[in-house]
Amino acid sequence: MAQQTLNKKAFQEHIHSDHNHEQHTHEGHSCEGHTHEGHSCEGHTHEGHSCEGYTHEGHSCEGHIHEPEERDKTNHAFDHVQKQVYVLENLGCANCAAKMERKIQRLPQVDFASITFATKQLQVVANTEAELLPVFQEICSSIENEVVVSKKDKKPARQTEKRKGRFSENKRDLQDIGIGAVFLAGGVLTESVNGYLSFALFVIGYLMLGREVLLAAAKNLGKGHVFDENFLMSIATLGAFIIGEYPEAVGVMLFYRVGELFEEIAVSRSRSQIMDAIDMRPEVVNQITGENVTVIPAEDAAVGDLLLVRPGDRIPLDGVVVEGESRIDTSPVTGEPVPVAAKAGDTVISGCVNTSGLLKIQVEKVLEDSMVTRILDSVENAAAGKPKIDRFITRFSRVYTPFVVVLAAATAIIPSLITGDWNYWVYTALTFLVISCPCALVLSVPLAFFSGIGAGSKRGILFKGGVAIEALQGVKAIVMDKTGTITEGNFIVQDVLPGPGIDKDQLLALAGGCEMTSTHPIANSIVTAAKEKNILLKQPVSVEEISGKGIKAELEAGTVLCGNRKLMEEYQISLPGDEDGAYGTEVLLALNGVYAGRLVIADTIKKEAKPAVAALKRMGILTAMLTGDAKESADSVAAETGIDEVHAKLLPDDKVNELKKIRSNHGSVMFVGDGINDAPVLAGADVGAAMGSGADAAIEAADVVFMTSSMEAIPQSLRIARMTGKIAKQNVAFALVIKFLVMILGLAGLANMWMAVFADTGVAMLCILNSVRVLYKRN
């Protein structure tokens, strides 16, 4: 995998700079000197499970999918590099947004720039502390006059105020369209009666409909923007006036304005639908002060504040329940359909819905650091990463418009000189000008990918950009870690197999007495099993940790050895022949130098693992498991779930090597792990996915994050990615076919300017509607 360029690294490192993300380190279990079979972890480890402290420090994301930069700015010093986010109000032209992005990217103070039309946001990594807002405003205004650039407000948007503003703008447009339509109708009705009156009505109607287009064209022409949509539409309609096609000139401007209005409404509604799915930030919270409840802005709530959450309300901020009981619907965050119980002492995540009881929660994270904001930031940052098809369309659009304009000029001049029929060929050329704007192309692709990101977010799947979605479309094999991905990660005593002269409860009591001082998950599972059977465990007289092998303990019953086969061999304990048992980790015991029996510790397989693997196979995906566990344990899990390939007893470096072999044999690979312990193999995969309820480290690590721990999210992410890619390709094909078809029909004399308007704004509108389909796909 090619390494990222320095400027891209800077962008990735600062992508979450709005938050104070400290180093994410998860302490391991204390297990020094305490070992069971097949484990190496400073004493106490269990088969295939590394028990050292889990550290996200230095997690490398090299090798992951990344967007190539248009230019290299690696010579800049990054002492003052900083990420800045701006909002581009009144941005209404996707092609203009692409032009703005290119101009801003060329600034020497800017190392990375990306405009996401779907969110109207500009993300910049600058290498200066100087204020760049005036520079950005000048660039954006020079391309689209009404755009207003402002720094992004971290406060939740007041949606009602924004909708009022949009309604006022739409109302003015409707007035212009209505009046213009009346004058157009008057001109048509009086054309055969009074030519002068008819002409006057056409002119008035044209000015009512086209005055803003003409003014914008004049301003942009002064700035040298010849291929601006307003300028091209002005030339086309004025040309129609010159050749005497008055009704057509006014009618085309009328339908252009109607199409632009509908397109704006469609884009706005699409934005709202997507943002409603991912922006769950509360505007206000109910703060408890003594006996009083006060409504305050959500951003004013501080760590330690008490908040009241009524039934039906969203959990506003991350916190812990201090009073009350309820059931919490986590589906808005994780996609899990079944509500979970919440009581005093339980942690609750913002964005989830309180379904029943009244809760008092204590704030643990302010709005800026809570889950709802992190999800929104993750999705918005993701939208800045542009997939290959988007970059291709952007480059294509820079050639397409000049090509069509030159073709229009050639069509107007060359055939006219040959045939002498200037009116016919000029009219055909004007038709070309109307369809020369590439907005339908430039708009439809990013909107399709942003819709895919929104669809994933609704289901608890965070795609780190269109690049991740695009890479998922090509995945041929999915490689999974075992513990925590295929299995629950909750160890249980699966079987108790006593030796001669001892019963199951006695054996469990011996094991529990040895393990009761340990905090390791396997030790905990043994102690839990003993307590569930109401077995009284007594503190050992002494405990000796034997590094890499197990424990020697003095109990009331005598001297007990508890560990792996190496421990038994060291003390020359005679063992029975190999016995078949359920898959899992083997814990052997001896009492006073005589074999006493063994326990089999297993991790439960997730109930949805088998259907999820079956779904992947139906999609033509190879499934493989990489694990550090023993082969017998891994084979048992694979047999039960239907996984195709198993690679067991692997160290982290071994996993990377096996992943490379799978890629060479089958093609593009997605790895699904916990996002923390599997850093090398995550980085080596074409797509790295982290599974695990939105842990801080996991959210920042992988290309795809499954907020839910359900394996169903894996095939679901592939379905969303494939549908998104299919829609994007449909949009491109549809727009290009319609535009070129109208051109061919125009050359044959079978197309008019009305059809050209449909090929421009009509196609754009249909592409927008097609793009949001993925939001409503049920599965």
N, C-alpha and C positions, 0 to 999 in steps of 0.2 A: 504494500500500500504506500502510495506517495505521501510524504509528510505534508502537513498543512503549511501554508505560507505564514510568515510572521504576523502579517496584518490580520489574517483569519484567526490565528491563535489569540491575538489581542482581543478580537471581537468575542471569541468564545469565553475568554477569561473574564471579560467585563460584562458578559451578557446578563448576569444577575447582579450587577453592581448596585442596583437600587436597594438590595437587601444586604444585611450584615450577615453573610454566611461565614461562620467560623469553620475551622477545620472540622470535618465530621469523623469522629472516631468512636467506635463502638467497642467497649471493653469486652474481652473474651471472658471465659469462665476460669476461675482459679482452679487449676488442675495439675499443679506441679507434682511430678513424681507418681502420678496415678494413671495407670494405663490398662486398657483392655485390648483384645486381639486386633491386630491390623492397624494400630493407631500410633502416630508419633506426634506428640504435642507436649513437650516438656513434661513428661510424666503422664498426666492423665488425659488420654485421648481415646477416642473410639473409632472404630473402623471407618476410614474414609472421611472422618470429620476433623478438620483442623480446628483446634480450639484456642489458638492464640488470639490476642486482641484483634478485632476487626477494624482495620484502618482504611479510610478512604484517601489518606494522604498520598499525594503524588499520583493519583489515578490518571493513567495516560489514556487519552482518547484518540491517539494517533491510529490510523488505520480505519477509522470510522469514515462513513460517507461524508464528504464535505464539498461545498460548492467552490469551484475554482474562481479565482478573482479575475477580473478583466485586465488588471494591471498589477504589477508588483511594486510595492512601496517599502520594501524591506530595509531600505537604507535609513529610514527615519528612526530617531531615538524614541523610545516609548516611556520615557520618564514621566511624561504628563498625559499618557494616553487615557482617555476616558470615554465611556459610552454615554451618548445623549439620545433622548427620544423626543421627537416633536410630532405634533398633530397638524395635519394639513386640512384645515376647514375649507369647505366649498370645492374640494378636489372632485371633479366630475368627469375627467377624461383619462382613461387608462394609458393611452398613448402618450399623453402629456406627462403623466407620472413617470413613465420610462425615460422620457427626455430629461426631466428634472433629476432623476437618479444619476444619469450619465454625467450631467454637468456638475453635480455636487461631488461625485466620485473623482472628478478630475482636479478638484481643489487640492492644493499642496498641503493644507491643514487637515485633510481628511484621509484616513487610511482605509475606511470601509463605509459604504453608504448603501442603504437598501430602503426603497419605498414599497410598502405593502398597500396596494390600492384597496384591498378588501377592508382594511382597518384605518385607512387614511393616515398611516403613521410612517414617519421617516426615522430610521435608526442609523446612527452615525457613530463611528469610532474616530475620535479626533486626537491629534497629537499636539494639541495646544490648549491652554486654559483660557484663551481669548474667547470673547463672546461671538459666536458664529450665527446667531439668529438673524441679524440684519442681512448677512450674506445669503443665507438660505431664502429669506423672504424676497430678496431682489431676484434671485435665480427663478424661484417658483412663479413670481408675478410676471416675469418676462415671458414665461411660457403659457401660463393660464392666469389671466388678469385677476380674477376674483379670489384666488387662493390666499388664505391667511395662515401664516406659520406661527405656531406658539408652542412653548414647552409643554410636554404632557403633564397634566394635573394628576397627581396620585390619588385624588379623591374619587370615589365612585361617581359616575356620570348621573346627572339628573335627567332621566330619559324624557320626562314630560316637557321640560323646557326645550329640548332638542326637537321633539316632535312638533311643537308649536312653530318653531322656526322653519322647519321643512314645510309645514302646511302653508305658512304665509308665502314662501317662495313658490310653491305649487299653485297657489291661488292666483298670483300675478301671472304665471305662465298660462293658466287656464283662461284668464281674462284676455290676454293677447291673442291666444288661439281662437277664442270665441269671436272676438271683434274682427280678426283677420278673416275668419271663415265667412262671416256675414258679408264683408266687402268682396270676397272672392265670388260668393254666390250672386251678389248684385252685379258684378262685372260680367259674369257669364250670362245672366238674364237680360242685360241691356246691350250685349255685344251686337246683336242683329238690329237693334233699334237706334242706338246713338253711339257711334264709335268713340267719340271724344269722352263722353260720360263713362263708358265702359273702361276706357284706358285709365281715366282718373281713379275709378274705383279699384282697378287692379293695382295701381301704384300705391294708393293709400293702404290697401290690404297687405301688399308686399312689405311696406315700411313698418306696419304694425307687427307683422310676423318676423321680419328679418332685421329690424334696426339693431338689436343687440348682436346679432351675428355679423352684420356689416361693420359695426363699431369695433368689435373684437378683431375682425379681420384686418381693419385699418391699423389698429395698434400693433398687431403681430407682424404685419408687413413692414412697419417702421422698424421693427426689431430684427428683420431679416428672416422671419419664419414663413417661408413660401409654402411649405407643405402642411400648414396648419389646417385643421378640419374646417374652421370658420371661413378661412380664405378660399379653400377649394369649393365649399358650398356657395359662397358669394359669387365666385367666378361662374359656376355652373348656372345659377339662377339668373344672374345679370346677362350671361350669354344667351339664355333663353329669351329674355326680354329683347335683346338686340336683334335676334332673328325672327321676332314677332310671335313667339310662343308665350303670350302673356298668361293665359290660364295655367299653363304648365309651370311657368316660373313661380307663380304665387302658390299653386297647388303643391309643388314639390317643397317649397319652404314651409307650407302648412304641415305637410306630413313629416317633414324633417323635425319640426318643433314638437309635434305630437309624439313622434318616435323617441326623441331625446327625453321628453317628459316621462314617458312610460319606462324608458331605459333607466332613468334616474330613480324612479319609484321602485323598479324591480331591484336595482342594486341596493338601494336603501333598505328595502324589506329583507333582502338576502343578508345584508350586514347585520340587521337587527336580529334575525333568526339565529344567525351564527353566534353573535355576541351574547344573546340571551342564554344560549346553551353553555357558554364558558365564563361569562362574567356574573358570578354569584355574590359579588361583594355587597355587603349591606350599606345602605345610606346612613341609617341610624341604628343605635342599640338602646336597650332598656337598662340603664345603670341603677343598681340598688345602693342607696345611701341611707343607712339606718333603716327606718320604716318606710322611706319614700322611694318611689321609682321615677327616675328622670330620663327623658328621651334626649340623647346627646348624639352628635355626629360620630359615626363609627371610627373615624380616624383619631378622635380625641380619647378613646378608651385606652387605658394604660394597663400594663401587666399588674396583676393583683386585684383589679377591679372585679366587683361582683355584678353579673348580668342576669337578668330574668329572661328566660326563653319559654314562651307560651306554646301550647299545642298548636301545630300547624306552622310555626315559625321556623326559619332556617337557623342553624347554629351560626351566630354571626362571626365569632372569632375562635381560634383554637383555644381550648381550655380544659379544665377538669371539673366534673360535677361535684358540688359540695352539698347539695340538698335536692331530694326528689328522685323519682324513678320514672322511666319512660322507655319507649322503644324508638330507635333512631333509624330513619330511612337513609342509608348511605349511598343509594343509587346515583344521586347527582354527582358524586365524587368518584365512587368505585365501580358503579354499574351493577353492584350486587342487588338483586331484587328483594331479598328477605331482610326486613328490619332487624336490628340487633338491640339487645337490652342494654340500658344505661342506668347506672345507679351511682351513689356517692363514691367518689374515688376513681371513677372511670374517666379516661381521657376521651374528649369528643372533638371532632374535626369540623372546622367551619365549612359551610356549604351543604352539610347534611341537614335533614329535616326532622324536627321533633314531632313525632306523630301522635303522642297521647298525653303523658303527664307534664306537670309544671316542673321546670328545672331551674336551679340556680347554679351558674357556672362561674368559676374564677378564671379570669383571662391569663393565659400563659404566653400568648404571642399577640402582639399588636397587629392591626390590620395589614400593615406593610409586610409582615412576616408570616401571616396566617396562610393556611392552605389555599383559600379562595384566591388570594392575590398571587401566590406562587403558580397556581394553575393558569391563571390569566396571563401572567408574564411569560410562562413557558410557551403557551400557544402563540402569543404575539411575537415573541422572539423567534419561534419556529417559523412563522410566516415570512420572516425576513430571508430565510434560506430558500433560494429559487431552484427548482428542479431543472433538468436539462431541457425538457420540452418548453418550459417557460423562457429559458435563456435563448433557445433556438427561435421562438416566435418573436422575441424582442429584436433579435438580430435580423430576422426575416422582414419585420415591419419597416426597418430602416431602409431596406431595398425595395420593398413592395410599392410604397407610395410614390417614390420618384419614378419607378418603372412604369406605373400606370399613368402618371402625369405625362411622361415622355410619350407613351403610347397614345394618349389622348391628343397630344399636340401633333403627332405624326398622322393620326387618323383625320384630324381636322384639315391638315394642309395637303398631304400627298394625294389622297383620292380626289380632293376638291380640284386640285390643279389638273388632274387627268380627266375628270368627268365634267367639271364646271358646276357641279351641284353642291354649292357651298352650304346651303341650309341643311341638307340631309347629313353631310359628314360632320359639320360643326355640332349638330344636335347629337349625333352618335358620340362625338368626343366629350360633350358635356355630360352624357350618361356615364362615361368612364370616370369623369372627375368626381361624380357623386359617390361612386363606390371605391374611390381610391383611399379613403381613410381606413386604417387597419384596426380601429377601436374594438370591433367585435372579436378579432383575433387576440389582441393584447389583453383584453378584459377577461375573456372566458376561461383561459387556462389558469391564471392565478386564483380566480374565484372558485374554480372547481377544486383546486388543491386546498384552499382555505376551508371550503365546505367539508372536505375530507377530514381535515384537522378538527373541525367543529364536531363532526359526526363521531370521531374517535373520542373526543373529550366527553361527549354525552354518555359514552359507555365506559368511562374510566380508563381510556387508552390515550396517552399523550404522545403524539407524533412530534418529533423534533424537526419539523419542517417538511416542506414538499419534497425535499431531497430524500428524507427517510421513507416517505410514502412511495416515491418512485423506485427506490432501491428494493422495497418490499415486493414490488410487482415482479421482480426478476428472481426472487428467492426460489431455489430448487430443493433445498434441504434445511431442516430445522433441527438444530442441535440443542439439547437441554441438559442442564445440571439436574441431579436427582433430588437432593434434599431441598425442600422449600419450593421446588418448581413442580416436580411430579408427585412428590410426597408432601405431607402437611408440615414436616419439620417438628412434629410432636411425638417424641419417643414413648413407646409403651412396652410393658413386659408382655410379650406375645405368648411365651410358653415357659413353664416351670417344670424342669425335668430332674427330679430327685434321684440320688443314687441309692444303693442298698441300705436299708435300716433307717431311712429318714423320710418324712413326708413333705409335701409341697409347702405347707405353712412353716415348718421348721427351716427348710432351705431358704425361703423368702425372708425369714427373721434373721438368719445368719447374714445374708447379703445386705439386708437393710441396715443391720447394725454396723457393718463395715462402711457403707456408703453414706450414712446419715450426716456426716460432717462435710461432704463434698457438695459443690454447687453445680457440677456438670449436669447437662440435660439427661444423660443416661443414668447417672446416679440418682437424679431426681425421680426418674421414671421408676426405679426400683423401690425407692422410699415411698412413693405414691402408691404403688401396687400393694405394698405391705400395709399401709394405712387403710386402703380401701377394703382390705380383708380384716380390719380391726386387730391387726397384729401389733402388740406393744413392743416398741423398739427401745432398747436401753443403750445408754451411752457406752461406747467401748472403753475398756480400761486403758488401752493404748492403741495408737494407729501408726504404722510405719509405711510411708510411701516408698514403693520400689520403682524407680524411674523406668518408664517404658514397659512395665509389666503389670503392675497392679498394687494391691494392698495386703499387708500382713497386720491383722488386728487381734488383740486379746479381748475376748468376750467372756461372759459368764460360762458359756458352753465350752470354752477352750480356745485354742489357737486356730484362727480362721485365715485361710488364704483366699483372696478374691481377685481374679484377674484373668489374664489370657494364658494360652498354652505355654508360652515361654516361662511364665511364673511357675506353673506346675512342673515344668521340666527342671527348673532351677532347684526346686525343693524335692525333686525325684518322686513326684506324686504319680502313682500308677493310674493311667486313664483307661476307660473302656474303649472298645473299637469305635470308629467313626459312626456317628448316629445321624440319621436324616432328621431334619426338623424344618420348621418354617424358616423363611429367609430372615436374616437379621444379624445382629452382633452377638457373639457368644461370650458369656461371662461364666467362667468356671470357678467352682468353690471346693475347698478341701478343709476338713475339720480334724485337727490333731493328726495331721499327716496322712489322712485317708480321704480319697475322692468322695465328695458329698453330693455332687450334682452340678447342673448348669442351668443358666437362664438364657433365653433368647430374647433379645431386645430388638424391636422392629419400629420402623417409622411407617405410619399409616399412609397408604396411597390415596390421593385425592379422588373423590367419587366421580368427578367429571373428567379424570385423566383419560380413561379408555374412550369415551365418546369424542373427546377433543382430538386424540390421536387418530381415531377413525375418520374424523372430519378432514384432518390434514391429508390423510391418504387419499380421500376422495378428490381432493384438490390437486393430486399428483405430486405431493410433497414427500420426500424421504424424511423419516424421523430417526434421530440417533440420540443416544444418551452418553454423556461423558461424566464419570464419577470417580472419586477416590475410594469408593467402597469396594468390598470384596466382590469377586466375580459372581459368586453364588447369589449374593444379595441383589446385585444389579440384574442378573439374568432373571431372577424371580419377578422383579418389578417389570422388566421388559415383557416377560411372558404374559403377565396379568394385564398390561396396558396395550400390548400390540406394537410396541416400538420396534423398528426394523433392525437397528444396529446398536450394539452395546460395547462400550470401551471402559473397562473398570481398572481399579487400582492405579489411578493416574495422579501424578503431581501436576501443579499448574502448568509447568512447561510441557509436560506430556500432552495436556489437553490442547495446547496450541498446535503441537505437531499433528495430533489426530484430526484437529479441525482443518488443517491445511490439506491433509490426505482426503478428507471428505469433500472439500472444495474442488480439488483436482479431479475427483471421480464423478462428482454430481453437479458442480456449478456453484452459483451464489449461495452463501450460507447465512442463516440467521441464528445467533446464539441467544438462548434465554437462560438467565441466571439471576442471582440476587443483586447484581449491580455493584457489589462491594468486594466480595471475596474472589470473584472471577475476572479481575481487571485485565490480566493478559489475554485471556481468550475472548473477552468482550471486545477488546481493542482489535483483535485479529480477525473478527468476523466482519462480513460485509454489512450486516445490520446487527447491532448489539441491543438486546432488550432486557430490561430489568423488571423483575416481578416482585412486588412486595409492598402494597398498601401505601405507596407514596413516601417512603423514607427520604429524608433530606438528601443523603448521598446518592440514592438511586435516581432521584429526579434530575440531578445534575450530571449523572454519569452517562447514561445510555442514549441511543438514538430513538428508542421507543420505551416508554414506561407504562407498565400495567399497574394502575392504582389498586386493582383488585388482585387477589392471590389466585383467582380461578384460572385454570388452564383454558377455559372456553375463550378467553380473551385472545389467545394466540391465533386460532383460525379466524376469529372475528376481525382481527387487525389485518389479516391478509385479504379478507373479503372487502373491507373498506378500501384498502390500498388498490386492489384490482378494479373495483368499481370506479374509484376516483380517476385512475389512469384511463379507463375506458371512456369516461365522460369527457375528459380533457381531449382525448383523440377525436371523439365524436364532434366536439365543438370546433376543433381546428379543421377537420375534414368538411363539416357542414358549411362553415364560413367560406372556406376556399372554393368549394364546389359551386356554391350559390353565386359568389362574386364572379368567378370565371365563366360560369354558365350565362350570366347576364351580359358579360362582355361579348361572348360569342353570339348570343342572340342580338345584341346591339349591332355588331358588324353585319349580321344578316338582315338587319332592319326589322327585327321582331321584338325588340325591347324598347321601352320608353323610360323616361326619368322616374316615373312612379315605381317601376320595378327596381330601379337603381336605389331608390330610397329604402325599399324593403331589404335589398341586399346589404344595406349599411345598418340602419338602426333596427330594422325588423329582425335581422339575423342576430344582432347583438342581444336583443331582448330574449329571443328563443334560447340562445346559448346561456344566458343568465339563469333562466328558468330550468334548463337542463342541468346546470351546475349544482343547484341546491337539492337535486333529487336524492343525493346520498344522505342528506340529513334525515330523510323520512323513510329510508329503507329499514324495514323492521329487523332483519337479520343480517 
